[in-house]
Amino acid sequence: MATDILDLVSAYVTLKKKGQNQFGLCPFHNEKSPSFSINQDKQIFHCFGCGAGGNVFTFLMRHEGIGFPEAVKLLAGRANIDLEWEERDEGQAKQNEALYHICEFAMDWFQQNLFASTGEEALKYFQSRGLSVENMKAFGLGYATHDWDGLIQQAGKTANDVDTLVAAGLALQKEGGKCYDRFRERIMFPIKNLSGRVVAFGGRVMKEQPKSPKYINSPETPVYEKSKILYGLFQNRDDIRRQDKAIFVEGYMDLLSLLANGIGNVVATSGTALTQEQAALIRRYTRHVVLMYDSDTAGAAASIRGADVLVENDVEVYIATLPDGHDPDSFVREFGQEKLLDRVSNAKHLFDYKLTLLLQIAPEKREEGVQSLLASVARVKDRIQRSMVVSDIAERLHVNEKDLWAELQKVLQQQARKDARLAGMSTAPKPGKQTKSEKAVDDLVRILLHDWSTSELIFDHFDLKVGEGHYLLPVLDFHKNQQRGGRQPTQIEIVQRFNDVRISEFIVQELARERPDLDAEKWAEDCILTIRKEQLQQEIAAVREQLKACGGEADVRRSLLSRCMALENEKSTLSLSLNKAT
């Protein structure tokens, strides 16, 4: 492999040699004692604290929050390797590259304007907000001149075509075909993805204008989906991971003002409602979020909406309030870093915040507030935590806990029906809950990783089609192909073979585990029996449903009863040893 894992990880983590491995503080969770290790011989990383593990690709995918193709590109660039992509991807890849390039070009031009005489007023504006030149350059801030076609003219001088400007949302086309700049006489905020590439812009007027919106944002393009991006996450993710906390604000200037005052663990939602994708994105870096929006009614409503989405993604949510008339930008400029951090430290947990608001309402008018509170509680996946919250609410509201549980069940049922409709299913799925059969498939992979001698037994009696849809099926498929070829894959081959983060972590965690008393053959037999029993039980249930629906058709009924009895008999014989059952 062109990239050595030790060389790659050393750029992100301070490592010290201990025995055969290198150890450091895990970049994926907050810890005081090093539990993150690098095994250079196997070319893998593994954290004994949080369980993260994998190869160079999965390390980069986790650390940078990118997909496998992006990780390949970054590693190829690092190793000075030219990549040749498959032909079917070539057209889209070229289009995307052109959009990235034109956005980068636009950012450079906007920034040149900011530090030229044309941007004098814009520069003073940023400086009045406490931003240093270093801050401005780190975030690529700039200025779009008042000209109708300033960017278009500049593009013409540098062999950048207008069509690409239009495709990137930087220019607009009139009916007659003439084009003009989308952003004019505005301070500019480039928006970067997690790879650090500019994908879009936000533009803000410096002075309020009656007929002009305060902000204009880029439209969505093939490289920009606003629901999947958090402003400032690329620049601030290391701070967020280090502090294990993210402060969510609403606008570009809110984020930049906090940054200028030494508060770096901040991201902005850019005025849009928080999405599932954004919640999942921040969950990669921390489980603790403080929402700090404007003090007005709209800001409070945005906090509540965003909070429920975060809770659903297993994030602990806190609400930091500001005095009337303030947003994070104005507050930190007037009162400074220490006072703002006090607000963050004293932020109330979401449920406590909602409950406090509820207690301020007259008892006879609390119904709507109770429903809103229960809607948030229903999003909590951990049943113990949910139970504790319900008990606390009942105590503080002086209501019967059983009555509260009854109301919560209604909310949970409504939520389940809604989720089922969205998924196009009749009943809501239970995310993360494995069947016995799925757990048995996991175990078959574990057995193969530790004892190759079981491969013949497993693949003689286990049909891969039964495990269709299971995320570890590619691992079993790989092992079956190796077994057919008469060779045992090495641990290094297995680790380097799979670049899906979830699969890679499973493999590395299992390889790091000692199983000195492993009775691999007996374990494998039990797994195969479990899978077959569950399969038979599903078939029996299907036949029973057919029996209920067949009515008085005697022949059909006899046939179904016979089939059901045969399946039940087969299931009972499976309680014997695998060899006898087969």
KEKOLMI-623553 format. One line per field, with one value per residue (C-alpha): y, z negated, x; residue number from 1. Coordinates in nm, 2 decimals. Example, Ala and Ser with C-alpha at 12.3 -4.5 7.8 and 13.67 -1.06 7.14 Angstrom:
Y <- -0.45:-0.11
Z <- -0.78:-0.71
X <- 1.23:1.37
pos <- 1:2
//
This chain:
Y <- 0.00:0.35:0.50:0.37:0.39:0.52:0.80:0.90:0.89:1.06:1.37:1.37:1.20:1.23:0.87:0.69:0.34:0.09:-0.27:-0.36:-0.08:0.29:0.46:0.80:0.98:0.87:1.14:0.99:1.04:1.25:1.06:1.14:0.81:0.68:0.39:0.44:0.21:0.16:-0.18:-0.10:-0.47:-0.52:-0.17:-0.11:0.13:0.03:0.22:0.01:0.29:0.36:0.06:0.25:0.06:0.00:0.08:0.40:0.45:0.41:0.63:0.91:0.85:0.87:1.16:1.38:1.27:1.17:0.87:0.61:0.78:1.10:0.91:0.74:1.07:1.23:0.93:0.92:1.29:1.24:0.96:1.15:0.88:0.96:0.79:0.65:0.64:0.41:0.55:0.57:0.81:1.02:1.27:1.35:1.36:1.62:1.82:1.82:1.91:2.21:2.33:2.29:2.49:2.77:2.81:2.82:3.08:3.29:3.28:3.40:3.68:3.79:3.79:3.99:4.25:4.26:4.36:4.60:4.96:4.84:4.64:4.90:4.94:4.56:4.52:4.79:4.60:4.28:4.46:4.63:4.29:4.20:3.98:3.97:3.93:3.57:3.50:3.64:3.43:3.11:3.13:3.28:3.59:3.83:4.10:4.10:4.44:4.64:4.56:4.35:4.13:4.17:3.80:3.71:3.96:3.82:3.47:3.57:3.69:3.36:3.11:3.02:2.99:3.15:2.83:2.68:3.00:2.95:2.58:2.67:2.93:3.22:3.37:3.40:3.40:3.63:3.51:3.67:3.47:3.75:3.66:3.86:3.80:3.65:3.82:4.20:4.45:4.20:4.06:3.69:3.38:3.07:2.74:2.44:2.07:1.83:1.79:2.16:2.23:2.54:2.43:2.74:3.09:3.32:3.69:3.96:4.33:4.56:4.81:4.73:4.79:4.80:4.60:4.37:4.06:4.07:3.73:3.56:3.20:2.97:2.73:2.36:2.20:1.86:1.94:2.13:1.99:2.24:1.98:1.79:2.08:2.27:2.60:2.60:2.23:2.18:2.45:2.38:2.00:1.95:2.20:2.03:1.68:1.81:1.97:1.71:1.98:2.18:2.52:2.56:2.92:3.04:3.27:3.32:3.63:3.46:3.19:3.42:3.66:3.37:3.25:3.60:3.58:3.26:3.02:2.76:2.47:2.64:2.55:2.74:2.61:2.92:3.00:2.67:2.41:2.14:1.82:1.45:1.46:1.75:1.58:1.26:1.47:1.64:1.30:1.19:1.44:1.48:1.37:1.71:2.01:2.35:2.54:2.92:3.10:3.45:3.56:3.63:3.40:3.27:3.18:2.99:2.80:2.71:2.58:2.35:2.21:2.14:1.98:1.70:1.61:1.59:1.39:1.14:1.09:1.01:1.36:1.53:1.87:2.18:2.52:2.84:3.15:3.51:3.84:4.01:4.18:3.98:3.72:3.54:3.79:4.10:3.94:3.83:4.17:4.35:4.12:3.92:3.56:3.48:3.59:3.39:3.08:3.12:3.10:2.78:2.63:2.71:2.59:2.38:2.03:2.03:1.86:2.09:2.39:2.28:2.19:2.53:2.70:2.48:2.56:2.93:2.86:2.84:2.47:2.48:2.59:2.34:2.07:2.19:2.23:1.88:1.74:1.92:1.80:1.44:1.46:1.53:1.25:1.01:1.07:0.93:0.59:0.48:0.34:0.39:0.75:0.80:0.64:0.88:1.18:1.08:1.03:1.38:1.54:1.37:1.49:1.85:1.88:1.70:1.46:1.09:0.91:0.64:0.90:1.05:0.71:0.66:0.99:0.91:0.58:0.77:0.99:0.69:0.52:0.83:0.86:0.50:0.53:0.84:0.67:0.37:0.59:0.76:0.43:0.29:0.01:-0.10:-0.11:0.10:-0.07:-0.12:0.04:-0.12:-0.43:-0.75:-1.08:-1.40:-1.50:-1.17:-1.21:-1.56:-1.42:-1.18:-1.48:-1.68:-1.40:-1.39:-1.77:-1.74:-1.46:-1.67:-2.03:-2.09:-2.47:-2.41:-2.27:-2.60:-2.67:-2.32:-2.30:-2.65:-2.58:-2.21:-2.06:-1.70:-1.61:-1.65:-1.36:-1.14:-0.77:-0.83:-0.57:-0.84:-1.06:-0.92:-1.06:-1.41:-1.39:-1.31:-1.60:-1.84:-1.75:-1.80:-2.14:-2.25:-2.15:-2.36:-2.08:-1.90:-1.52:-1.34:-1.10:-0.81:-0.91:-0.92:-0.58:-0.41:-0.57:-0.39:-0.01:0.02:0.19:-0.03:-0.36:-0.25:-0.16:-0.50:-0.69:-0.49:-0.52:-0.89:-0.94:-0.75:-0.99:-1.30:-1.62:-1.88:-2.13:-2.11:-2.42:-2.30:-2.60:-2.62:-2.24:-2.26:-2.55:-2.35:-2.04:-2.24:-2.41:-2.08:-1.93:-2.24:-2.25:-1.88:-1.94:-2.24:-2.04:-1.77:-2.03:-2.19:-1.85:-1.78:-2.12:-2.05:-1.71:-1.90:-2.14:-1.86:-1.72:-2.04:-2.07:-2.40:-2.54:-2.88:-2.99:-2.67:-2.68:-3.04:-2.95:-2.65:-2.85:-3.12:-2.86:-2.70:-3.03:-3.11:-2.78:-2.83:-3.17:-3.04:-2.77:-3.02:-3.24:-2.95:-2.97:-3.28:-3.23:-3.06:-3.37:-3.58:-3.31:-3.29
Z <- 0.00:0.09:-0.24:-0.56:-0.84:-1.09:-0.86:-0.80:-1.16:-1.29:-1.11:-1.33:-1.66:-1.88:-1.91:-2.14:-2.10:-2.36:-2.29:-1.93:-1.88:-1.89:-2.13:-2.15:-2.26:-2.04:-1.79:-1.79:-2.15:-2.45:-2.68:-2.92:-2.90:-2.56:-2.44:-2.06:-1.90:-1.57:-1.46:-1.17:-1.08:-1.03:-0.90:-1.13:-1.41:-1.70:-2.00:-2.31:-2.45:-2.19:-1.96:-1.65:-1.42:-1.06:-0.79:-0.63:-0.43:-0.72:-0.95:-0.69:-0.63:-1.01:-1.08:-0.78:-0.77:-0.40:-0.18:-0.04:0.31:0.14:-0.09:0.21:0.38:0.07:0.02:0.39:0.39:0.08:0.25:0.58:0.76:1.06:1.05:1.34:1.26:1.43:1.74:1.60:1.33:1.55:1.67:1.33:1.18:1.44:1.38:1.01:1.05:1.27:1.00:0.73:0.94:1.02:0.66:0.56:0.83:0.71:0.34:0.45:0.65:0.37:0.12:0.36:0.37:-0.01:-0.05:0.25:0.25:0.37:0.05:-0.20:-0.34:-0.37:-0.54:-0.79:-0.85:-0.93:-1.15:-1.34:-1.42:-1.58:-1.30:-1.24:-0.89:-1.00:-1.08:-0.74:-0.55:-0.75:-0.64:-0.29:-0.35:-0.07:0.11:0.42:0.60:0.71:1.08:1.25:1.41:1.21:1.16:1.51:1.65:1.43:1.54:1.90:1.83:1.68:1.92:1.68:1.88:1.79:1.82:1.52:1.32:1.39:1.30:0.97:0.89:0.91:1.21:1.34:1.70:1.83:2.08:2.36:2.27:2.11:1.77:1.46:1.12:0.84:0.57:0.59:0.33:0.05:-0.19:-0.10:-0.31:-0.13:-0.25:-0.26:-0.27:-0.50:-0.25:-0.27:0.08:0.15:0.27:0.21:0.08:-0.14:-0.07:-0.32:-0.27:-0.49:-0.52:-0.53:-0.19:-0.17:0.16:0.11:-0.12:-0.40:-0.29:0.04:0.05:0.33:0.48:0.45:0.71:0.77:0.51:0.26:0.06:-0.21:-0.43:-0.45:-0.54:-0.86:-0.82:-1.00:-1.07:-0.84:-1.02:-1.37:-1.39:-1.58:-1.85:-1.87:-1.90:-2.16:-2.38:-2.31:-2.27:-1.98:-2.01:-1.74:-1.62:-1.34:-1.12:-0.96:-1.17:-1.49:-1.43:-1.32:-1.62:-1.86:-1.68:-1.70:-2.07:-2.11:-2.10:-1.83:-1.89:-1.69:-1.38:-1.21:-1.06:-0.83:-0.90:-0.79:-1.00:-1.13:-0.93:-1.01:-0.79:-0.99:-1.32:-1.21:-1.08:-1.42:-1.60:-1.44:-1.65:-1.97:-2.16:-2.33:-2.16:-2.30:-2.09:-2.11:-1.88:-1.88:-2.19:-1.98:-1.95:-1.61:-1.76:-2.05:-1.81:-1.59:-1.91:-1.99:-1.63:-1.60:-1.94:-1.86:-1.55:-1.75:-2.03:-1.77:-1.67:-2.03:-2.10:-2.44:-2.38:-2.59:-2.54:-2.61:-2.64:-2.57:-2.70:-2.50:-2.19:-2.16:-1.93:-1.99:-1.77:-1.96:-2.30:-2.27:-2.13:-2.42:-2.71:-2.59:-2.59:-2.96:-2.98:-2.67:-2.80:-3.13:-2.92:-2.76:-3.10:-3.25:-2.95:-3.05:-2.93:-2.67:-2.89:-3.18:-2.95:-2.81:-3.16:-3.29:-3.01:-3.08:-3.45:-3.36:-3.19:-3.38:-3.46:-3.25:-2.94:-2.96:-2.74:-2.42:-2.61:-2.76:-2.41:-2.28:-2.58:-2.53:-2.15:-2.25:-2.51:-2.25:-2.05:-2.32:-2.22:-2.55:-2.76:-3.09:-3.02:-2.89:-3.20:-3.42:-3.23:-3.25:-3.63:-3.67:-3.46:-3.66:-3.99:-3.88:-3.72:-4.01:-3.77:-3.79:-3.63:-3.49:-3.31:-3.17:-3.04:-2.88:-2.69:-2.59:-2.45:-2.22:-2.10:-2.04:-1.84:-1.63:-1.57:-1.47:-1.22:-1.08:-1.05:-0.89:-0.63:-0.55:-0.51:-0.30:-0.56:-0.76:-1.09:-1.21:-1.21:-1.52:-1.43:-1.57:-1.71:-1.57:-1.54:-1.67:-1.32:-1.25:-1.56:-1.45:-1.12:-1.32:-1.51:-1.20:-1.09:-1.44:-1.42:-1.07:-1.19:-1.47:-1.34:-0.97:-1.02:-1.06:-0.71:-0.54:-0.80:-0.78:-0.40:-0.36:-0.58:-0.56:-0.24:-0.19:-0.05:-0.40:-0.51:-0.22:-0.34:-0.64:-0.64:-0.71:-0.41:-0.20:-0.46:-0.45:-0.07:-0.06:-0.30:-0.09:0.23:0.05:-0.09:0.26:0.38:0.12:-0.07:-0.40:-0.39:-0.62:-0.88:-0.69:-0.37:-0.56:-0.72:-0.39:-0.19:-0.35:-0.36:-0.49:-0.83:-1.01:-0.87:-0.93:-1.29:-1.35:-1.20:-1.39:-1.72:-1.68:-1.58:-1.89:-2.12:-2.27:-2.27:-2.43:-2.52:-2.18:-2.08:-1.72:-1.58:-1.85:-1.82:-1.44:-1.47:-1.72:-1.49:-1.18:-1.38:-1.51:-1.16:-1.02:-1.31:-1.26:-0.89:-0.96:-1.21:-0.95:-0.70:-0.96:-1.04:-0.66:-0.62:-0.93:-0.78:-0.46:-0.67:-0.82:-0.48:-0.29:-0.42:-0.37:-0.08:-0.22:0.02:-0.02:-0.39:-0.41:-0.19:-0.41:-0.73:-0.60:-0.50:-0.85:-1.02:-0.80:-0.89:-1.26:-1.24:-1.07:-1.33:-1.61:-1.46:-1.45:-1.82:-1.75:-1.64:-1.31:-1.15:-1.23:-1.12:-0.78
X <- 0.00:0.14:0.03:0.17:-0.09:0.17:0.27:-0.09:-0.21:0.10:-0.02:-0.33:-0.23:0.08:0.20:0.44:0.59:0.48:0.58:0.50:0.24:0.22:-0.03:-0.19:-0.51:-0.81:-0.92:-1.27:-1.36:-1.25:-1.01:-0.73:-0.53:-0.41:-0.62:-0.57:-0.32:-0.15:-0.03:0.21:0.27:-0.11:-0.16:-0.46:-0.57:-0.79:-0.92:-0.98:-1.20:-1.46:-1.40:-1.31:-1.08:-0.98:-0.73:-0.59:-0.91:-1.15:-0.93:-0.95:-1.33:-1.40:-1.16:-1.26:-1.62:-1.60:-1.69:-1.46:-1.41:-1.30:-1.07:-0.91:-0.86:-0.69:-0.46:-0.38:-0.29:-0.08:0.11:0.13:-0.07:-0.28:-0.62:-0.81:-1.19:-1.43:-1.59:-1.94:-1.83:-1.61:-1.88:-2.02:-1.67:-1.56:-1.88:-1.82:-1.46:-1.55:-1.80:-1.54:-1.29:-1.53:-1.63:-1.26:-1.20:-1.50:-1.38:-1.03:-1.18:-1.41:-1.12:-0.90:-1.19:-1.20:-0.84:-0.84:-0.97:-1.31:-1.36:-1.25:-1.60:-1.65:-1.31:-1.40:-1.73:-1.56:-1.30:-1.59:-1.72:-1.39:-1.25:-0.88:-0.72:-0.63:-1.00:-1.10:-0.85:-0.92:-1.29:-1.22:-1.43:-1.47:-1.66:-1.88:-1.86:-2.17:-2.11:-2.38:-2.12:-1.80:-1.75:-1.85:-1.60:-1.32:-1.41:-1.37:-1.02:-0.92:-1.07:-1.36:-1.68:-2.01:-2.21:-2.01:-2.08:-2.45:-2.44:-2.27:-2.53:-2.29:-2.45:-2.81:-2.94:-3.21:-3.47:-3.27:-2.97:-2.77:-2.61:-2.54:-2.39:-2.61:-2.41:-2.36:-2.24:-2.24:-1.99:-1.93:-1.91:-1.78:-1.93:-1.70:-1.77:-1.59:-1.31:-1.24:-1.37:-1.58:-1.93:-2.15:-2.18:-2.38:-2.39:-2.50:-2.57:-2.37:-2.66:-3.03:-3.19:-3.58:-3.61:-3.31:-3.30:-3.05:-2.90:-2.88:-2.76:-2.64:-2.90:-2.84:-2.60:-2.45:-2.18:-2.40:-2.69:-2.76:-2.93:-2.60:-2.37:-2.30:-2.12:-1.79:-1.77:-1.47:-1.27:-1.40:-1.44:-1.11:-1.21:-1.55:-1.40:-1.14:-1.40:-1.67:-1.92:-2.07:-2.23:-2.50:-2.57:-2.80:-2.59:-2.25:-2.16:-2.27:-2.02:-1.74:-1.79:-1.76:-1.45:-1.30:-1.35:-1.16:-1.46:-1.39:-1.63:-1.91:-2.12:-2.40:-2.72:-2.73:-3.09:-3.24:-3.42:-3.18:-3.20:-3.15:-2.84:-2.69:-2.77:-2.60:-2.30:-2.24:-2.29:-1.96:-1.77:-1.97:-2.28:-2.32:-2.48:-2.57:-2.83:-2.78:-3.01:-3.15:-3.35:-3.67:-3.97:-3.85:-3.51:-3.67:-3.89:-3.58:-3.41:-3.70:-3.74:-3.37:-3.35:-3.59:-3.39:-3.07:-3.24:-3.35:-2.99:-2.88:-2.74:-2.76:-2.92:-2.89:-3.05:-2.85:-3.07:-2.97:-3.11:-3.39:-3.27:-2.95:-2.81:-2.48:-2.29:-2.42:-2.39:-2.03:-1.93:-2.09:-2.02:-1.72:-1.60:-1.63:-2.00:-2.09:-1.92:-2.11:-2.43:-2.30:-2.20:-2.54:-2.74:-3.04:-3.10:-3.37:-3.63:-3.55:-3.58:-3.92:-4.04:-3.94:-4.13:-4.43:-4.44:-4.47:-4.80:-5.13:-5.22:-5.54:-5.34:-5.06:-5.19:-5.02:-4.69:-4.71:-4.76:-4.46:-4.25:-4.37:-4.29:-3.93:-3.92:-4.06:-3.74:-3.52:-3.41:-3.26:-3.56:-3.39:-3.32:-3.68:-3.82:-3.61:-3.73:-4.10:-4.06:-3.90:-4.17:-4.45:-4.30:-4.25:-4.59:-4.76:-4.93:-4.99:-4.69:-4.92:-5.13:-4.81:-4.70:-5.04:-5.01:-4.65:-4.77:-5.01:-4.73:-4.50:-4.78:-4.84:-4.47:-4.44:-4.72:-4.56:-4.22:-4.39:-4.57:-4.24:-4.07:-4.36:-4.42:-4.73:-4.54:-4.25:-3.91:-3.71:-3.37:-3.06:-3.24:-3.10:-3.28:-3.12:-3.05:-2.87:-2.66:-2.57:-2.44:-2.22:-2.09:-2.01:-1.78:-1.62:-1.55:-1.39:-1.17:-1.04:-1.05:-1.02:-1.06:-1.44:-1.47:-1.56:-1.83:-1.98:-1.99:-2.12:-2.42:-2.48:-2.64:-2.53:-2.87:-3.02:-2.80:-2.89:-2.91:-2.68:-2.40:-2.14:-2.24:-1.95:-1.71:-1.87:-1.87:-1.50:-1.42:-1.63:-1.44:-1.11:-1.22:-1.33:-0.99:-0.82:-0.64:-0.67:-0.67:-0.42:-0.55:-0.38:-0.56:-0.90:-0.84:-0.73:-1.01:-1.30:-1.33:-1.68:-1.63:-1.88:-1.74:-1.38:-1.45:-1.62:-1.32:-1.06:-1.25:-1.28:-0.92:-0.81:-1.01:-0.85:-1.06:-0.84:-1.12:-1.30:-1.48:-1.52:-1.69:-1.96:-2.02:-2.05:-2.30:-2.51:-2.51:-2.62:-2.89:-3.02:-3.03:-3.21:-3.46:-3.55:-3.59:-3.82:-4.02:-4.08:-4.20:-4.43:-4.58:-4.64:-4.82:-5.04:-5.14:-5.23:-5.44:-5.64:-5.71:-5.79:-6.15:-6.33:-6.12:-6.06:-5.78:-5.59:-5.63:-5.50:-5.20:-5.12:-5.16:-4.93:-4.67:-4.69:-4.64:-4.34:-4.18:-4.25:-4.10:-3.79:-3.76:-3.77:-3.51:-3.27:-3.24:-3.02:-2.65:-2.60:-2.45:-2.76:-3.00:-2.84
pos <- 1:2:3:4:5:6:7:8:9:10:11:12:13:14:15:16:17:18:19:20:21:22:23:24:25:26:27:28:29:30:31:32:33:34:35:36:37:38:39:40:41:42:43:44:45:46:47:48:49:50:51:52:53:54:55:56:57:58:59:60:61:62:63:64:65:66:67:68:69:70:71:72:73:74:75:76:77:78:79:80:81:82:83:84:85:86:87:88:89:90:91:92:93:94:95:96:97:98:99:100:101:102:103:104:105:106:107:108:109:110:111:112:113:114:115:116:117:118:119:120:121:122:123:124:125:126:127:128:129:130:131:132:133:134:135:136:137:138:139:140:141:142:143:144:145:146:147:148:149:150:151:152:153:154:155:156:157:158:159:160:161:162:163:164:165:166:167:168:169:170:171:172:173:174:175:176:177:178:179:180:181:182:183:184:185:186:187:188:189:190:191:192:193:194:195:196:197:198:199:200:201:202:203:204:205:206:207:208:209:210:211:212:213:214:215:216:217:218:219:220:221:222:223:224:225:226:227:228:229:230:231:232:233:234:235:236:237:238:239:240:241:242:243:244:245:246:247:248:249:250:251:252:253:254:255:256:257:258:259:260:261:262:263:264:265:266:267:268:269:270:271:272:273:274:275:276:277:278:279:280:281:282:283:284:285:286:287:288:289:290:291:292:293:294:295:296:297:298:299:300:301:302:303:304:305:306:307:308:309:310:311:312:313:314:315:316:317:318:319:320:321:322:323:324:325:326:327:328:329:330:331:332:333:334:335:336:337:338:339:340:341:342:343:344:345:346:347:348:349:350:351:352:353:354:355:356:357:358:359:360:361:362:363:364:365:366:367:368:369:370:371:372:373:374:375:376:377:378:379:380:381:382:383:384:385:386:387:388:389:390:391:392:393:394:395:396:397:398:399:400:401:402:403:404:405:406:407:408:409:410:411:412:413:414:415:416:417:418:419:420:421:422:423:424:425:426:427:428:429:430:431:432:433:434:435:436:437:438:439:440:441:442:443:444:445:446:447:448:449:450:451:452:453:454:455:456:457:458:459:460:461:462:463:464:465:466:467:468:469:470:471:472:473:474:475:476:477:478:479:480:481:482:483:484:485:486:487:488:489:490:491:492:493:494:495:496:497:498:499:500:501:502:503:504:505:506:507:508:509:510:511:512:513:514:515:516:517:518:519:520:521:522:523:524:525:526:527:528:529:530:531:532:533:534:535:536:537:538:539:540:541:542:543:544:545:546:547:548:549:550:551:552:553:554:555:556:557:558:559:560:561:562:563:564:565:566:567:568:569:570:571:572:573:574:575:576:577:578:579:580:581:582
//
